[in-house]
Amino acid sequence: MPRLVKIGLIQASHACATSEKLEIIREANVTKHLALIEQAGREGVQMLCMQEIFTGPYFCAEQTPRWFDAVERIPDGPTTKLMQEQARKHRMVIVVPLYEEDTTGVYYNTAAVIDADGKYLGKYRKNHIPHCGPGFWEKYYFKPGNLGYPVFETMYGKVGVYICYDRHFPEGARALGLGGAEIVFNPSATVAGLSEYLWKLEQPAHAVANAYFVGAINRVGYEEPWRIGEFYGQSYICDPRGRFVAQASRDKDELITAEVDLDQIREVRNIWQFFRDRRPDTYDALVAP
């Protein structure tokens, strides 16, 4: 029988003024997403992911210590706990992108992975942090990840996570494939300009090179007062042949869904034997300093 799984992606605009108190910002964004999670539950979604740091604006548009107080612990913070309840309620795997503080006071751009019974399975920390510069001060806020490229065994399939800027690096995408990932979620916050033409190019290429499904999520709209560019939405799900099976609009808050057959992964890998024909003995240059 086919291994059918219904995947959902949520893209949304920031929910309130960025000048509000941090607790109001978090509450407004979580409330907006809860309505879309309820919709996903009604539509039978089994795996769900939101956009990068979904509880607030893309605050890396500026450098100010104010945003350091937006961090949460994982899994003990309020958003992870809330999403565990939602996962249990809807029997849904949920990937939860958050700004994390670890137990030693170090900050990361992280995604928690929660199984459909509400069990916290673990987390991925964004490994590739872009240069600091106007509009993208990420190294001011985040340390590079230190957990490698974990793959999480969920009730419905094996899940990997790659966050935003990670998508420009094929090495981690390959590591997730070698680790057994069947779907890789990439929660992002990316604006029109230099990288928009890559949005529909790189991740379908990862899907083809590794024969897995990809769920790419972007936010929508402009965020004041920074206006670093338009978050252009267009979240999508693509299959192991790189074909789009669902795609969102450019400018609307919405949930997109697609029912996929995970058995398609084996079909594609039986045709394109990229893993079998690898030559790791020739790849030393890839990991040289």
Rosetta blueprint (number, residue, H / E / L):
1 M L
2 P L
3 R L
4 L E
5 V E
6 K E
7 I E
8 G E
9 L E
10 I E
11 Q E
12 A L
13 S L
14 H L
15 A L
16 C L
17 A L
18 T L
19 S L
20 E L
21 K L
22 L H
23 E H
24 I H
25 I H
26 R H
27 E H
28 A H
29 N H
30 V H
31 T H
32 K H
33 H H
34 L H
35 A H
36 L H
37 I H
38 E H
39 Q H
40 A H
41 G H
42 R H
43 E L
44 G L
45 V L
46 Q L
47 M E
48 L E
49 C E
50 M L
51 Q L
52 E L
53 I L
54 F L
55 T L
56 G L
57 P L
58 Y L
59 F H
60 C H
61 A H
62 E L
63 Q L
64 T L
65 P H
66 R H
67 W H
68 F H
69 D H
70 A H
71 V L
72 E E
73 R L
74 I L
75 P L
76 D L
77 G L
78 P H
79 T H
80 T H
81 K H
82 L H
83 M H
84 Q H
85 E H
86 Q H
87 A H
88 R H
89 K H
90 H H
91 R L
92 M L
93 V E
94 I E
95 V E
96 V E
97 P E
98 L E
99 Y E
100 E E
101 E E
102 D L
103 T L
104 T L
105 G L
106 V L
107 Y E
108 Y E
109 N E
110 T E
111 A E
112 A E
113 V E
114 I E
115 D L
116 A L
117 D L
118 G L
119 K L
120 Y E
121 L E
122 G E
123 K E
124 Y E
125 R E
126 K L
127 N L
128 H L
129 I L
130 P L
131 H L
132 C L
133 G L
134 P L
135 G L
136 F L
137 W L
138 E H
139 K H
140 Y H
141 Y H
142 F L
143 K L
144 P L
145 G L
146 N L
147 L L
148 G L
149 Y L
150 P L
151 V E
152 F E
153 E E
154 T L
155 M L
156 Y L
157 G L
158 K E
159 V E
160 G E
161 V E
162 Y L
163 I L
164 C H
165 Y H
166 D H
167 R H
168 H H
169 F L
170 P H
171 E H
172 G H
173 A H
174 R H
175 A H
176 L H
177 G H
178 L H
179 G L
180 G L
181 A L
182 E L
183 I E
184 V E
185 F E
186 N E
187 P E
188 S L
189 A L
190 T L
191 V E
192 A L
193 G L
194 L L
195 S L
196 E H
197 Y H
198 L H
199 W H
200 K L
201 L L
202 E H
203 Q H
204 P H
205 A H
206 H H
207 A H
208 V H
209 A H
210 N H
211 A L
212 Y L
213 F E
214 V E
215 G E
216 A E
217 I E
218 N L
219 R L
220 V E
221 G E
222 Y L
223 E L
224 E L
225 P L
226 W L
227 R L
228 I L
229 G L
230 E L
231 F E
232 Y E
233 G L
234 Q L
235 S L
236 Y E
237 I E
238 C E
239 D L
240 P L
241 R L
242 G L
243 R L
244 F E
245 V E
246 A E
247 Q E
248 A L
249 S L
250 R L
251 D L
252 K L
253 D L
254 E E
255 L E
256 I E
257 T E
258 A E
259 E E
260 V E
261 D E
262 L L
263 D H
264 Q H
265 I H
266 R H
267 E H
268 V H
269 R H
270 N H
271 I H
272 W L
273 Q L
274 F L
275 F L
276 R L
277 D L
278 R L
279 R L
280 P H
281 D H
282 T H
283 Y L
284 D H
285 A H
286 L H
287 V H
288 A L
289 P L
